[in-house]
Amino acid sequence: MNSRAKFAVVTSSTLLVCLLLFGGVISRGASAEDQSTASSNIYRHLAVYSEVLSRIKSEYVEEPDMSSVTLGAMNGLLESIDPYASYLNATQYKEYLKNYDTYRGDLGMVLAKKYGYITIVSVIPGSPADKAGLNTGDFLESIKGIATRDMPLAYARLLLKGEPGTTIELSVLRHKPEPQKITMTRAIVKLPPIESKLLPEQIGYIKIAALGEQQVKETATALADLQKQGAKRVILDLRYCATGDPDTGVELANLFLDKGLIVYAQGQKYPRKDFNAAEKKQVSTLPMVVLTNRGTASGAEVAAGALQADKRARVVGERTYGDASVRQPITMDDGSAIILSVAKYYTPEGKSIQDNGITPNEQVVEAEAALGDSDDDAVSVPQPGAEAKKPGPDTILLKGIEVVKQQS
């Protein structure tokens, strides 16, 4: 599709999003007796969208691929409300069901949608993505020669998987104005073990780069060992930790809590489910600090949010990415499907983690964050000639040490 046809796709996506979101606002704000009126308004908005599609098809300078227009519009709509949602047409969904659990090889990236493209939330240490130098905030411009603009997130994940040892070509937008082509080899990705050590002044340090059930067990063991070595305080480093589901984050938080609400999940048709701490699972009562950054997501966010809300720990670093929900596939009559968040996880204060992330008590920007992703709504576009800077002092860790020394 040429640039004009692509513009038509983007325009129709934007229009559909605006129309449906406007209709949704009207519906939410309406009283019960006005619901029928609100519903008719939504249908009118849809009628406008249908007419726009019809005009594009009949009057555009050349007839565009209407399936691409529709696919782009649907994914644009979903991304506007849920950066982890996907719309798969019938063919894509059939392929997804058949092959997603078949392939063992992967690249070790945690992905989301941002500005219509596939973006990297974090990479697993030791994975092919890590060895290729990919990092939080990089955009995948194309996968196997297929542009990722308006590509369903679930389909992108499917394309990246394959047999171990096979190669795949990616085009990545990083710190240069032009996409870089990278050929990577898939591998069986294993979550790395945690790191732990005793820092000066009796400060125990635990780094979790990827979170799973095994890492929770390792953390419990490390806490016991550090306390035997004389640790009086603990720093839990969750930076760039984006693996692990929210339930695993509950288990991690419980190592430091003996009671109280850790997190709860709730949705429009999903009854509230509370996750509470169990006293017998607590391992450490030492004063502590949690380190986070823009690559902290999912289970790690649940743990950080719970410890902060309980005032069990102070959080130091950057606002986290925002990814904690219950996602389910919902099939359509034509065989297509949407993979959608049907419930979100909320901190004990009632803040949606997916919508807000976790905001640290002490905000510190990492030195290399200037060339990566950012927390504002503006697109961070690499400038011509910009080069990645050599890493300087670990400002977040240094601040964490300063704060934990004040804990008692």
ABEGO torsion letter per residue (X at the ends): XBAAAAAAAAAAAAAAAAAAAAAAAAAAABBAAAAAAAAAAAAAAAAAAAAAAAAAAAABABBBBAAAAAAAAAAAAAAAABAABBBBBAAAAAAAAAAAAABABBAGBBBBBBGGBBBBABBBBGBAAAAAGBBBGBBBABBGGBBABGBBAAAAAAAABEBBGBBBBBBBBBABABBBBBBBBBBBBBBBBBBBBBBBGGBBBBBBABBBAAAAAAAAAAAAAAAAAGBABBBBBABGBABEBAAAAAAAAAAABABEBABBBBBAABBBBBBBBBAAABABABBBBBBBBAABBEAAAAAAAAAAAAGABBBBEBBBAGBBBBBBBBBBAAGBBBBBBABBBBBAAGBBAAAAEBBBABBBBBAAAAABBBABABBBBBBBGBBBBBBBBBAAAAAAAAAAAABX
